[in-house]
Amino acid sequence: MSSQHLILVTGVSGFLASHVTVELLRKGFRVRGTARRARLESLRASKLVQMYPNLEFAQLDDIASSDLTEALQGYINYRW
């Protein structure tokens, strides 16, 4: 797969989402992971970011009530 495809993974610091994220990165996808403010600093300082330059983060404290603008910035809606 090409790194041009951007995948949004919510709750990227969670167990399942973190494993999905690593697999997507290994396959060459660009991944934007959402996380709460309290987790962002440690995620941005992690070795994962150094290993995978296609990984980026967006703050999303509550998926039900937060503004998704930052998380969806530059996202292209593909039709399947």
N, CA, C and O atoms as a GROMACS GRO file, in nm:
protein
  320
    1MET      N    1   0.082  -0.119   0.000
    1MET     CA    2   0.000   0.000   0.000
    1MET      C    3   0.086   0.125   0.000
    1MET      O    4   0.203   0.122   0.039
    2SER      N    5   0.027   0.231  -0.043
    2SER     CA    6   0.099   0.358  -0.053
    2SER      C    7   0.080   0.441   0.072
    2SER      O    8  -0.024   0.434   0.138
    3SER      N    9   0.181   0.519   0.104
    3SER     CA   10   0.173   0.604   0.222
    3SER      C   11   0.080   0.723   0.200
    3SER      O   12   0.060   0.803   0.291
    4GLN      N   13   0.023   0.735   0.081
    4GLN     CA   14  -0.068   0.845   0.054
    4GLN      C   15  -0.203   0.827   0.126
    4GLN      O   16  -0.275   0.925   0.147
    5HIS      N   17  -0.236   0.706   0.162
    5HIS     CA   18  -0.364   0.680   0.226
    5HIS      C   19  -0.354   0.710   0.375
    5HIS      O   20  -0.268   0.656   0.446
    6LEU      N   21  -0.441   0.798   0.422
    6LEU     CA   22  -0.442   0.838   0.563
    6LEU      C   23  -0.553   0.764   0.634
    6LEU      O   24  -0.669   0.767   0.592
    7ILE      N   25  -0.517   0.698   0.743
    7ILE     CA   26  -0.612   0.623   0.824
    7ILE      C   27  -0.623   0.692   0.959
    7ILE      O   28  -0.522   0.723   1.022
    8LEU      N   29  -0.745   0.717   1.004
    8LEU     CA   30  -0.770   0.775   1.136
    8LEU      C   31  -0.799   0.662   1.234
    8LEU      O   32  -0.891   0.584   1.212
    9VAL      N   33  -0.721   0.655   1.341
    9VAL     CA   34  -0.741   0.554   1.445
    9VAL      C   35  -0.775   0.628   1.574
    9VAL      O   36  -0.692   0.702   1.627
   10THR      N   37  -0.895   0.608   1.623
   10THR     CA   38  -0.934   0.675   1.747
   10THR      C   39  -0.886   0.593   1.867
   10THR      O   40  -0.880   0.470   1.861
   11GLY      N   41  -0.853   0.663   1.974
   11GLY     CA   42  -0.807   0.596   2.095
   11GLY      C   43  -0.678   0.521   2.074
   11GLY      O   44  -0.662   0.408   2.120
   12VAL      N   45  -0.584   0.583   2.004
   12VAL     CA   46  -0.461   0.516   1.961
   12VAL      C   47  -0.375   0.462   2.076
   12VAL      O   48  -0.293   0.374   2.054
   13SER      N   49  -0.393   0.513   2.195
   13SER     CA   50  -0.313   0.464   2.308
   13SER      C   51  -0.373   0.340   2.373
   13SER      O   52  -0.312   0.281   2.462
   14GLY      N   53  -0.489   0.300   2.329
   14GLY     CA   54  -0.552   0.180   2.382
   14GLY      C   55  -0.487   0.054   2.329
   14GLY      O   56  -0.414   0.058   2.231
   15PHE      N   57  -0.514  -0.058   2.393
   15PHE     CA   58  -0.450  -0.186   2.359
   15PHE      C   59  -0.475  -0.225   2.213
   15PHE      O   60  -0.380  -0.243   2.137
   16LEU      N   61  -0.599  -0.238   2.176
   16LEU     CA   62  -0.632  -0.284   2.041
   16LEU      C   63  -0.590  -0.182   1.935
   16LEU      O   64  -0.529  -0.218   1.835
   17ALA      N   65  -0.623  -0.056   1.958
   17ALA     CA   66  -0.591   0.049   1.860
   17ALA      C   67  -0.440   0.063   1.840
   17ALA      O   68  -0.396   0.090   1.728
   18SER      N   69  -0.362   0.046   1.943
   18SER     CA   70  -0.217   0.058   1.928
   18SER      C   71  -0.161  -0.054   1.841
   18SER      O   72  -0.070  -0.032   1.761
   19HIS      N   73  -0.215  -0.175   1.855
   19HIS     CA   74  -0.170  -0.286   1.771
   19HIS      C   75  -0.214  -0.269   1.626
   19HIS      O   76  -0.138  -0.298   1.533
   20VAL      N   77  -0.335  -0.222   1.606
   20VAL     CA   78  -0.384  -0.194   1.470
   20VAL      C   79  -0.297  -0.086   1.406
   20VAL      O   80  -0.262  -0.096   1.288
   21THR      N   81  -0.264   0.017   1.482
   21THR     CA   82  -0.182   0.126   1.432
   21THR      C   83  -0.046   0.077   1.384
   21THR      O   84   0.000   0.115   1.276
   22VAL      N   85   0.019  -0.005   1.463
   22VAL     CA   86   0.151  -0.056   1.425
   22VAL      C   87   0.141  -0.138   1.296
   22VAL      O   88   0.227  -0.126   1.209
   23GLU      N   89   0.039  -0.219   1.282
   23GLU     CA   90   0.024  -0.299   1.160
   23GLU      C   91   0.001  -0.209   1.039
   23GLU      O   92   0.056  -0.235   0.932
   24LEU      N   93  -0.080  -0.106   1.054
   24LEU     CA   94  -0.104  -0.013   0.943
   24LEU      C   95   0.025   0.058   0.903
   24LEU      O   96   0.054   0.074   0.784
   25LEU      N   97   0.102   0.100   1.001
   25LEU     CA   98   0.229   0.168   0.975
   25LEU      C   99   0.327   0.075   0.904
   25LEU      O  100   0.398   0.116   0.812
   26ARG      N  101   0.332  -0.049   0.946
   26ARG     CA  102   0.420  -0.148   0.883
   26ARG      C  103   0.384  -0.170   0.736
   26ARG      O  104   0.470  -0.200   0.654
   27LYS      N  105   0.257  -0.154   0.706
   27LYS     CA  106   0.211  -0.173   0.568
   27LYS      C  107   0.224  -0.045   0.485
   27LYS      O  108   0.189  -0.045   0.367
   28GLY      N  109   0.275   0.064   0.546
   28GLY     CA  110   0.303   0.185   0.471
   28GLY      C  111   0.196   0.292   0.472
   28GLY      O  112   0.209   0.393   0.403
   29PHE      N  113   0.090   0.272   0.550
   29PHE     CA  114  -0.014   0.374   0.558
   29PHE      C  115   0.032   0.492   0.642
   29PHE      O  116   0.117   0.478   0.730
   30ARG      N  117  -0.025   0.608   0.616
   30ARG     CA  118  -0.013   0.722   0.706
   30ARG      C  119  -0.122   0.703   0.811
   30ARG      O  120  -0.236   0.672   0.777
   31VAL      N  121  -0.087   0.722   0.937
   31VAL     CA  122  -0.184   0.703   1.044
   31VAL      C  123  -0.190   0.829   1.130
   31VAL      O  124  -0.087   0.880   1.174
   32ARG      N  125  -0.312   0.876   1.152
   32ARG     CA  126  -0.335   0.983   1.248
   32ARG      C  127  -0.414   0.922   1.363
   32ARG      O  128  -0.526   0.875   1.345
   33GLY      N  129  -0.353   0.922   1.479
   33GLY     CA  130  -0.418   0.865   1.596
   33GLY      C  131  -0.471   0.973   1.687
   33GLY      O  132  -0.407   1.077   1.707
   34THR      N  133  -0.588   0.950   1.741
   34THR     CA  134  -0.643   1.045   1.837
   34THR      C  135  -0.616   0.996   1.978
   34THR      O  136  -0.613   0.876   2.006
   35ALA      N  137  -0.595   1.092   2.065
   35ALA     CA  138  -0.571   1.061   2.206
   35ALA      C  139  -0.612   1.180   2.290
   35ALA      O  140  -0.624   1.293   2.242
   36ARG      N  141  -0.634   1.153   2.416
   36ARG     CA  142  -0.667   1.260   2.510
   36ARG      C  143  -0.543   1.343   2.540
   36ARG      O  144  -0.430   1.296   2.527
   37ARG      N  145  -0.566   1.466   2.578
   37ARG     CA  146  -0.458   1.561   2.605
   37ARG      C  147  -0.352   1.502   2.697
   37ARG      O  148  -0.232   1.521   2.675
   38ALA      N  149  -0.394   1.432   2.800
   38ALA     CA  150  -0.301   1.377   2.899
   38ALA      C  151  -0.204   1.275   2.839
   38ALA      O  152  -0.095   1.256   2.892
   39ARG      N  153  -0.241   1.209   2.732
   39ARG     CA  154  -0.157   1.105   2.670
   39ARG      C  155  -0.073   1.156   2.553
   39ARG      O  156   0.023   1.090   2.513
   40LEU      N  157  -0.109   1.271   2.497
   40LEU     CA  158  -0.042   1.318   2.376
   40LEU      C  159   0.108   1.338   2.392
   40LEU      O  160   0.185   1.296   2.305
   41GLU      N  161   0.150   1.400   2.499
   41GLU     CA  162   0.292   1.429   2.518
   41GLU      C  163   0.375   1.300   2.520
   41GLU      O  164   0.480   1.292   2.455
   42SER      N  165   0.330   1.201   2.593
   42SER     CA  166   0.406   1.076   2.599
   42SER      C  167   0.403   1.003   2.464
   42SER      O  168   0.502   0.940   2.426
   43LEU      N  169   0.292   1.011   2.393
   43LEU     CA  170   0.285   0.948   2.261
   43LEU      C  171   0.380   1.015   2.163
   43LEU      O  172   0.450   0.947   2.087
   44ARG      N  173   0.383   1.146   2.164
   44ARG     CA  174   0.470   1.221   2.073
   44ARG      C  175   0.618   1.199   2.104
   44ARG      O  176   0.703   1.215   2.016
   45ALA      N  177   0.650   1.162   2.228
   45ALA     CA  178   0.788   1.137   2.267
   45ALA      C  179   0.826   0.990   2.255
   45ALA      O  180   0.940   0.952   2.287
   46SER      N  181   0.736   0.908   2.211
   46SER     CA  182   0.761   0.763   2.207
   46SER      C  183   0.855   0.724   2.093
   46SER      O  184   0.872   0.799   1.996
   47LYS      N  185   0.914   0.608   2.105
   47LYS     CA  186   1.002   0.554   2.001
   47LYS      C  187   0.925   0.524   1.873
   47LYS      O  188   0.982   0.524   1.764
   48LEU      N  189   0.797   0.499   1.887
   48LEU     CA  190   0.714   0.468   1.771
   48LEU      C  191   0.716   0.581   1.669
   48LEU      O  192   0.717   0.557   1.549
   49VAL      N  193   0.716   0.704   1.717
   49VAL     CA  194   0.718   0.820   1.628
   49VAL      C  195   0.851   0.826   1.553
   49VAL      O  196   0.854   0.862   1.435
   50GLN      N  197   0.959   0.792   1.619
   50GLN     CA  198   1.090   0.790   1.554
   50GLN      C  199   1.098   0.678   1.449
   50GLN      O  200   1.161   0.695   1.345
   51MET      N  201   1.036   0.566   1.478
   51MET     CA  202   1.040   0.452   1.387
   51MET      C  203   0.950   0.472   1.265
   51MET      O  204   0.980   0.424   1.156
   52TYR      N  205   0.839   0.542   1.284
   52TYR     CA  206   0.739   0.559   1.178
   52TYR      C  207   0.707   0.706   1.158
   52TYR      O  208   0.623   0.761   1.230
   53PRO      N  209   0.772   0.771   1.062
   53PRO     CA  210   0.744   0.913   1.037
   53PRO      C  211   0.603   0.938   0.982
   53PRO      O  212   0.558   1.052   0.977
   54ASN      N  213   0.533   0.832   0.942
   54ASN     CA  214   0.396   0.845   0.892
   54ASN      C  215   0.293   0.849   1.004
   54ASN      O  216   0.172   0.847   0.978
   55LEU      N  217   0.339   0.854   1.127
   55LEU     CA  218   0.248   0.856   1.241
   55LEU      C  219   0.234   0.999   1.293
   55LEU      O  220   0.333   1.068   1.316
   56GLU      N  221   0.112   1.041   1.309
   56GLU     CA  222   0.083   1.174   1.365
   56GLU      C  223  -0.032   1.161   1.463
   56GLU      O  224  -0.102   1.060   1.468
   57PHE      N  225  -0.052   1.267   1.542
   57PHE     CA  226  -0.154   1.262   1.646
   57PHE      C  227  -0.243   1.385   1.642
   57PHE      O  228  -0.202   1.492   1.597
   58ALA      N  229  -0.364   1.368   1.690
   58ALA     CA  230  -0.459   1.477   1.707
   58ALA      C  231  -0.526   1.460   1.843
   58ALA      O  232  -0.557   1.349   1.885
   59GLN      N  233  -0.546   1.571   1.910
   59GLN     CA  234  -0.612   1.566   2.041
   59GLN      C  235  -0.762   1.550   2.024
   59GLN      O  236  -0.826   1.622   1.948
   60LEU      N  237  -0.816   1.456   2.097
   60LEU     CA  238  -0.959   1.431   2.096
   60LEU      C  239  -0.995   1.376   2.234
   60LEU      O  240  -0.978   1.257   2.260
   61ASP      N  241  -1.044   1.464   2.322
   61ASP     CA  242  -1.069   1.425   2.460
   61ASP      C  243  -1.195   1.339   2.476
   61ASP      O  244  -1.199   1.252   2.563
   62ASP      N  245  -1.295   1.364   2.394
   62ASP     CA  246  -1.419   1.286   2.403
   62ASP      C  247  -1.479   1.276   2.263
   62ASP      O  248  -1.523   1.376   2.207
   63ILE      N  249  -1.480   1.159   2.208
   63ILE     CA  250  -1.524   1.143   2.069
   63ILE      C  251  -1.671   1.182   2.050
   63ILE      O  252  -1.710   1.220   1.940
   64ALA      N  253  -1.751   1.173   2.154
   64ALA     CA  254  -1.893   1.206   2.143
   64ALA      C  255  -1.918   1.356   2.141
   64ALA      O  256  -2.015   1.402   2.081
   65SER      N  257  -1.832   1.434   2.207
   65SER     CA  258  -1.862   1.578   2.218
   65SER      C  259  -1.750   1.670   2.170
   65SER      O  260  -1.770   1.791   2.165
   66SER      N  261  -1.634   1.617   2.137
   66SER     CA  262  -1.522   1.700   2.093
   66SER      C  263  -1.536   1.740   1.947
   66SER      O  264  -1.605   1.674   1.869
   67ASP      N  265  -1.468   1.847   1.911
   67ASP     CA  266  -1.462   1.893   1.774
   67ASP      C  267  -1.364   1.804   1.698
   67ASP      O  268  -1.249   1.789   1.740
   68LEU      N  269  -1.406   1.746   1.588
   68LEU     CA  270  -1.323   1.655   1.510
   68LEU      C  271  -1.241   1.724   1.402
   68LEU      O  272  -1.176   1.657   1.322
   69THR      N  273  -1.245   1.856   1.396
   69THR     CA  274  -1.178   1.930   1.289
   69THR      C  275  -1.030   1.895   1.278
   69THR      O  276  -0.982   1.865   1.169
   70GLU      N  277  -0.957   1.898   1.389
   70GLU     CA  278  -0.814   1.867   1.386
   70GLU      C  279  -0.789   1.723   1.342
   70GLU      O  280  -0.699   1.696   1.263
   71ALA      N  281  -0.868   1.632   1.393
   71ALA     CA  282  -0.850   1.490   1.361
   71ALA      C  283  -0.875   1.462   1.213
   71ALA      O  284  -0.811   1.374   1.155
   72LEU      N  285  -0.967   1.535   1.152
   72LEU     CA  286  -1.005   1.509   1.013
   72LEU      C  287  -0.936   1.602   0.913
   72LEU      O  288  -0.964   1.594   0.794
   73GLN      N  289  -0.848   1.689   0.959
   73GLN     CA  290  -0.778   1.783   0.872
   73GLN      C  291  -0.702   1.708   0.763
   73GLN      O  292  -0.619   1.622   0.793
   74GLY      N  293  -0.729   1.740   0.638
   74GLY     CA  294  -0.659   1.678   0.527
   74GLY      C  295  -0.708   1.540   0.490
   74GLY      O  296  -0.654   1.477   0.400
   75TYR      N  297  -0.809   1.493   0.557
   75TYR     CA  298  -0.863   1.359   0.530
   75TYR      C  299  -0.946   1.363   0.403
   75TYR      O  300  -1.027   1.454   0.384
   76ILE      N  301  -0.926   1.266   0.316
   76ILE     CA  302  -1.000   1.257   0.191
   76ILE      C  303  -1.100   1.144   0.205
   76ILE      O  304  -1.064   1.033   0.246
   77ASN      N  305  -1.223   1.172   0.170
   77ASN     CA  306  -1.328   1.071   0.178
   77ASN      C  307  -1.325   0.985   0.053
   77ASN      O  308  -1.365   1.030  -0.055
   78TYR      N  309  -1.279   0.864   0.065
   78TYR     CA  310  -1.274   0.773  -0.048
   78TYR      C  311  -1.405   0.698  -0.061
   78TYR      O  312  -1.468   0.664   0.039
   79ARG      N  313  -1.446   0.674  -0.184
   79ARG     CA  314  -1.564   0.592  -0.208
   79ARG      C  315  -1.518   0.451  -0.239
   79ARG      O  316  -1.426   0.433  -0.318
   80TRP      N  317  -1.580   0.354  -0.179
   80TRP     CA  318  -1.539   0.214  -0.197
   80TRP      C  319  -1.617   0.152  -0.307
   80TRP      O  320  -1.597   0.034  -0.337
   0.00000   0.00000   0.00000
